[in-house]
Amino acid sequence: MDQRTIAILEKQRQDLVVRVLKKHEEAEAGRLLTERILEGISEFFLMFDQDFRLVQANRDFALAATAGGPDAKPGSDPEAAARPDPARLDQLFPPEDGQLIRARLLARDPRRLETRLLLAGGPVPVRLRPQVHETPGGRVLYLLLCSDLSELRQLMARLAEGQRQLMHSSRLASLGEMTAGIGHELTQPLNTILLLARNALKVLDTPLSPRPGLVRENLELIVDRAEKAGDIINTMRSFGRKVEGELAAVDVAALLKKIVQFLSGQLRIHGVDLQLRLADAPLLVWAIEVRLEQVFLNLMQNAIQAMGGTERPRLELSTRLEERLDVRSMRYETCVVVSVADNGCGMDAETQTKIFAPFFTTRTGSGGMGLGLSLVDRIVREFSGFIDVDSQPGCGARFSVWLPLYQPEEEKEARP
């Protein structure tokens, strides 16, 4: 009887050992699976306990956390950072962002946000997604999945620099197209200066009939014409400079008058009848002046070129205020509308659908690259605006640029 009991107990012991070993193998397999999953995630994965202490992270975070740090040593184990660590959430993010992340985790708010992850090698821009997980045993874990934005930011910076280069090249190309008009504008004051100087010399060479009043008048006119020539040259230089500028309130009417003055020689050479229908009160938009200048300069030059075969070319510039529904906020907003209209060759419906596409051009024989209107459309959208086109073959074209009217903050808050 005793031997039988011992045998039964021994068998139960062996069964218990087998079950414990199986459970251990299952737990180990689950742990390895979790580690493989974490290692396969290409983003930074961070897990915090209910006290916001870092308890687990994936290998990518471990490598980034140790690379280039002041305490990093050759041959150091990057997996050490992935094991339980006393680091806290507040130490890994800027103070204000850390408080916001903590608040969203506590509120179980899954909205994404962009911040900087403070690592040994320096801050890394990230976009993170907060999540909360509760284990069957009631343990609360806070999870952060962080996407590294470093390469994206670098790419966006290169794209922005490329756009600035393209804008500068477009402005230089515009200067080249206006060379004849600029030469005509400079010829007039220079010829006047030459004529008046010769008249003054003749008066001085005739001592028997001195006329100091005429000499003074000629000299004053010479000064005036020289200043006009200087203004033309300065305007040319301002258009040719590679200046980016900053966002500011820009008076659209004043900007259009500046461009008209710059194009006056070109308009005169082509015999264009210019009609200005500008609002009396200043119409302000929030933009970078040099970029907005490029928009209207391109549109006006395109209009002049479109009227190349027109018997009586006419260019109309107009400004007005319009209300439109902003589909993003579902509220009406006031817009400044600038229209550039010509009576040139016009466009059919198919061409109108392509004109804003990069490298599309109807000037195949004149060296056009097809980037002007594409650049114009991109700049206008950058300032929360848009462009619409109304045209028919043989009936000219009207380009209307819509931009939100700039209002001081106190006026915005007062609006319903």
C-alpha positions in Angstrom: 0.0 0.0 0.0 2.8 2.4 0.8 4.7 1.6 -2.3 1.5 2.2 -4.4 1.0 5.6 -2.7 4.6 6.6 -3.3 4.3 5.6 -7.0 1.1 7.7 -7.4 2.8 10.7 -5.7 5.9 10.3 -7.9 3.8 10.2 -11.0 1.9 13.3 -9.9 5.2 15.0 -9.2 6.5 14.1 -12.7 3.3 15.4 -14.3 3.6 18.6 -12.3 7.2 19.1 -13.4 6.1 18.5 -17.1 3.3 21.0 -16.8 5.6 23.6 -15.2 8.2 23.1 -18.0 5.5 23.4 -20.6 4.2 26.6 -19.1 7.8 27.9 -18.9 8.3 27.0 -22.6 5.1 28.8 -23.5 6.0 31.9 -21.6 9.5 31.9 -23.1 8.1 31.4 -26.6 5.7 34.3 -25.9 8.5 36.5 -24.7 10.7 35.7 -27.8 7.7 36.3 -30.1 7.1 39.7 -28.4 10.8 40.6 -28.8 10.8 39.6 -32.4 7.7 41.7 -33.0 9.2 44.7 -31.3 12.5 44.2 -33.2 10.5 44.1 -36.5 8.8 47.5 -35.8 10.7 50.2 -37.7 9.6 52.9 -35.3 10.5 53.6 -31.7 8.3 51.6 -29.4 8.2 52.6 -25.7 6.2 51.0 -22.9 5.7 52.7 -19.5 4.1 51.4 -16.3 1.4 53.2 -14.4 4.1 55.4 -12.7 5.4 56.3 -16.2 8.7 54.5 -15.8 10.1 53.0 -19.0 9.8 49.2 -18.7 10.4 48.1 -22.3 11.5 49.4 -25.7 12.4 47.9 -29.0 15.9 47.6 -30.5 15.7 50.6 -32.8 15.1 52.8 -29.7 18.0 51.1 -27.9 20.4 51.7 -30.8 19.3 55.3 -31.1 19.5 55.9 -27.4 23.1 54.7 -27.1 24.5 55.9 -30.5 26.7 58.9 -30.2 25.9 59.6 -26.5 28.6 60.9 -24.2 28.5 57.7 -22.2 28.5 55.3 -25.1 31.4 52.9 -25.3 32.5 50.6 -28.1 31.0 47.2 -27.7 28.3 48.4 -25.3 25.2 46.3 -25.3 22.3 48.2 -26.9 19.8 45.7 -25.6 20.4 47.0 -22.1 18.3 50.0 -23.0 15.5 47.8 -24.1 15.4 46.0 -20.7 13.6 47.6 -17.7 15.1 51.0 -17.1 14.5 53.6 -14.5 14.1 56.3 -17.1 10.8 58.2 -16.8 8.6 59.7 -19.5 9.4 63.2 -18.4 13.1 62.6 -19.1 12.5 61.5 -22.7 10.5 64.5 -23.9 10.6 68.3 -23.4 8.8 69.3 -20.2 5.7 70.8 -21.8 5.3 68.0 -24.3 5.9 65.4 -21.6 3.0 66.9 -19.5 0.8 66.8 -22.6 1.7 63.2 -23.4 1.0 62.2 -19.8 -2.4 63.9 -19.8 -3.4 62.3 -23.1 -2.4 58.8 -21.8 -4.3 59.3 -18.6 -7.4 60.5 -20.6 -6.9 57.6 -23.1 -6.8 60.2 -25.9 -5.4 58.5 -29.0 -4.7 61.7 -31.0 -1.2 61.9 -32.5 1.2 64.7 -31.8 4.6 65.8 -32.9 7.4 66.4 -30.5 11.1 65.7 -29.9 12.5 62.5 -28.3 15.5 63.5 -26.2 18.2 60.9 -26.8 21.9 60.7 -26.0 22.9 61.7 -29.5 20.6 64.7 -29.6 16.9 65.4 -29.9 15.0 63.5 -32.6 11.8 64.9 -34.1 9.0 62.3 -33.9 5.3 61.9 -34.4 3.9 59.7 -31.7 0.7 57.7 -31.1 -0.3 57.2 -27.5 -2.2 54.0 -26.5 -3.2 52.4 -23.2 -3.3 48.7 -22.6 -4.7 46.9 -19.5 -3.6 43.4 -18.8 -6.0 40.6 -17.6 -4.6 41.1 -14.1 -5.5 44.8 -14.1 -2.1 46.2 -14.7 -2.1 49.4 -16.8 0.6 49.9 -19.4 1.1 53.1 -21.5 2.4 52.6 -25.0 4.0 55.1 -27.3 4.8 54.3 -31.0 7.1 57.1 -32.3 7.8 57.7 -36.0 11.2 59.3 -36.7 10.7 62.4 -38.7 14.3 63.3 -39.2 14.6 62.1 -42.9 11.1 63.7 -43.7 12.2 67.0 -42.2 15.5 66.9 -44.2 13.5 66.1 -47.4 11.1 68.9 -46.8 14.0 71.3 -46.2 15.6 70.2 -49.5 12.2 70.6 -51.3 11.8 74.1 -49.8 15.3 75.0 -51.0 14.6 73.6 -54.4 11.4 75.7 -54.6 13.3 78.9 -53.6 15.9 78.1 -56.3 13.1 77.6 -58.9 11.4 80.9 -57.9 14.7 82.8 -58.2 15.3 81.2 -61.6 11.8 82.2 -62.7 12.4 85.8 -61.6 15.7 85.9 -63.5 13.9 84.5 -66.6 11.3 87.2 -66.2 14.1 89.8 -66.1 15.5 88.4 -69.3 12.1 88.6 -71.1 11.7 92.3 -70.0 15.1 93.4 -71.2 13.7 95.3 -74.2 11.2 97.1 -72.0 13.8 98.0 -69.4 16.1 99.3 -72.1 13.3 101.4 -73.5 12.5 102.8 -70.0 16.2 103.8 -69.4 16.6 105.3 -72.9 14.0 108.0 -72.3 15.6 109.6 -69.1 19.1 109.2 -70.5 18.2 111.0 -73.8 16.5 113.7 -71.8 19.5 114.1 -69.6 21.8 114.4 -72.6 19.6 117.0 -74.4 19.3 119.2 -71.3 23.0 119.0 -70.5 23.8 120.2 -74.1 21.3 123.0 -73.8 22.9 124.1 -70.5 26.4 124.0 -72.1 25.1 126.2 -75.0 23.8 128.8 -72.6 27.1 128.9 -70.7 29.0 129.2 -74.0 27.0 132.4 -74.8 28.3 135.0 -72.3 26.6 137.9 -74.1 23.1 136.6 -73.2 23.4 134.7 -69.9 20.2 132.9 -68.9 20.9 131.4 -65.4 17.2 130.6 -64.9 17.2 128.3 -67.9 20.4 126.6 -66.7 18.9 126.0 -63.3 15.7 124.6 -64.9 17.7 122.2 -67.0 19.8 121.1 -64.1 16.7 120.4 -62.0 15.2 118.3 -64.9 18.5 116.4 -65.2 18.4 115.6 -61.5 14.7 114.4 -61.8 15.5 112.2 -64.9 18.5 110.8 -63.2 16.5 109.8 -60.1 13.9 108.2 -62.4 16.6 106.1 -64.1 17.9 105.2 -60.6 14.4 104.0 -59.6 14.2 101.8 -62.7 17.6 100.2 -61.9 16.7 99.7 -58.2 13.4 98.1 -59.2 15.3 95.8 -61.5 17.8 94.9 -58.8 15.0 94.2 -56.3 13.4 91.7 -58.7 16.7 90.1 -59.4 17.7 89.7 -55.8 17.3 86.3 -54.1 15.3 87.4 -51.1 12.9 85.1 -49.3 11.3 87.5 -46.8 8.9 86.6 -44.0 5.2 86.2 -43.6 3.6 89.7 -43.2 0.5 91.7 -44.1 0.8 92.6 -47.8 -1.2 95.3 -49.5 -2.2 93.7 -52.7 -3.0 97.0 -54.5 0.4 98.5 -53.7 2.1 95.3 -54.9 0.2 95.4 -58.2 1.1 99.0 -58.8 4.8 98.2 -58.1 4.7 95.3 -60.7 2.9 97.6 -63.2 5.6 100.2 -62.9 8.2 97.5 -63.5 6.4 96.2 -66.6 5.6 99.6 -67.9 8.2 99.5 -70.6 7.1 96.0 -71.8 3.5 97.1 -71.8 4.4 100.2 -73.9 6.5 98.2 -76.4 3.6 95.7 -77.0 1.0 98.5 -77.2 -1.0 97.1 -74.3 -3.9 99.1 -73.0 -3.8 98.7 -69.3 -6.9 99.1 -67.2 -6.6 99.2 -63.4 -9.7 98.6 -61.3 -8.2 98.5 -57.9 -10.2 99.0 -54.6 -9.6 102.3 -52.9 -9.1 100.9 -49.4 -6.0 98.7 -48.8 -6.7 95.0 -49.1 -4.3 93.0 -46.9 -3.4 89.4 -47.2 -1.0 87.3 -45.0 1.8 86.2 -47.3 5.5 86.6 -48.2 5.7 89.6 -50.4 8.4 88.4 -52.8 6.5 85.2 -53.5 3.2 86.9 -54.1 5.0 89.3 -56.3 6.1 86.3 -58.4 2.5 85.1 -58.7 1.2 88.3 -60.3 4.3 89.0 -62.3 4.0 85.5 -64.0 0.3 86.0 -64.6 0.7 89.4 -66.2 3.6 88.3 -68.4 1.6 85.3 -69.5 -1.2 87.6 -70.4 1.1 89.9 -72.5 2.5 86.8 -74.3 -1.1 85.5 -75.0 -1.9 88.8 -76.7 1.0 88.7 -79.1 -1.2 88.4 -82.1 -4.0 90.6 -80.9 -4.7 93.8 -82.8 -5.6 95.9 -79.8 -4.3 94.1 -76.7 -6.0 95.0 -73.5 -4.9 94.0 -69.9 -7.2 94.4 -67.0 -6.2 94.2 -63.3 -8.9 94.3 -60.7 -9.3 93.7 -57.0 -12.5 93.0 -55.0 -13.7 91.3 -51.8 -15.8 88.1 -51.9 -17.3 85.8 -49.3 -16.7 82.1 -49.7 -17.3 79.0 -47.7 -14.2 77.4 -46.2 -14.8 73.7 -46.4 -12.3 73.0 -43.7 -13.9 75.1 -41.0 -17.4 75.2 -42.6 -17.5 78.9 -42.1 -17.7 81.8 -44.4 -14.5 83.9 -44.8 -13.7 87.1 -46.6 -11.3 86.8 -49.5 -9.3 89.2 -51.6 -9.8 88.4 -55.3 -7.2 89.6 -57.7 -8.2 89.2 -61.4 -5.8 89.3 -64.3 -7.7 89.4 -67.6 -6.6 89.7 -71.2 -8.2 89.6 -74.7 -5.6 87.2 -76.2 -5.9 83.8 -77.8 -7.7 82.1 -74.9 -7.7 78.4 -74.1 -10.0 75.4 -74.6 -11.4 73.4 -71.7 -8.8 70.6 -72.1 -5.9 73.0 -72.0 -7.4 74.6 -68.8 -7.2 71.3 -67.0 -3.4 71.0 -67.7 -2.0 74.5 -67.3 -1.1 74.0 -63.7 0.7 70.7 -64.2 4.5 70.9 -64.1 6.3 71.1 -67.5 3.0 71.6 -69.5 3.4 74.5 -71.9 1.8 75.8 -75.0 4.9 77.8 -75.9 6.9 74.9 -77.4 8.7 77.1 -79.9 9.8 79.9 -77.5 11.7 77.9 -74.9 9.0 77.8 -72.2 9.6 75.1 -69.6 6.0 75.0 -68.3 6.9 75.7 -64.7 5.5 79.2 -64.3 1.8 78.4 -63.6 2.7 75.3 -61.6 4.8 77.5 -59.4 2.1 80.2 -59.2 -0.5 77.5 -58.1 1.9 76.1 -55.4 2.6 79.6 -54.0 -1.1 80.5 -53.8 -2.0 77.3 -52.1 0.8 77.9 -49.6 -1.0 81.0 -48.5 -4.3 79.1 -48.1 -5.7 80.4 -51.5 -6.6 79.1 -54.9 -6.8 80.1 -58.5 -9.7 79.8 -60.9 -9.6 80.3 -64.7 -12.3 81.5 -67.1 -11.3 81.3 -70.8 -12.5 80.4 -74.2 -10.6 80.1 -77.5 -10.3 83.5 -79.2 -11.9 85.3 -76.2 -9.1 85.9 -73.9 -8.6 84.5 -70.3 -9.2 85.7 -66.8 -7.1 84.3 -63.9 -8.6 85.0 -60.5 -6.4 84.6 -57.4 -8.4 84.1 -54.1 -6.6 84.8 -50.9 -8.0 85.1 -47.3 -8.3 88.7 -46.2 -5.8 89.4 -43.4 -7.4 90.6 -40.1 -5.7 91.4 -36.8 -6.2 88.8 -34.1 -8.7 90.9 -32.1 -10.9 91.2 -35.2 -10.8 87.5 -35.9 -11.8 86.7 -32.3 -14.7 89.2 -32.6 -16.1 87.5 -35.7 -19.0 84.9 -35.1 
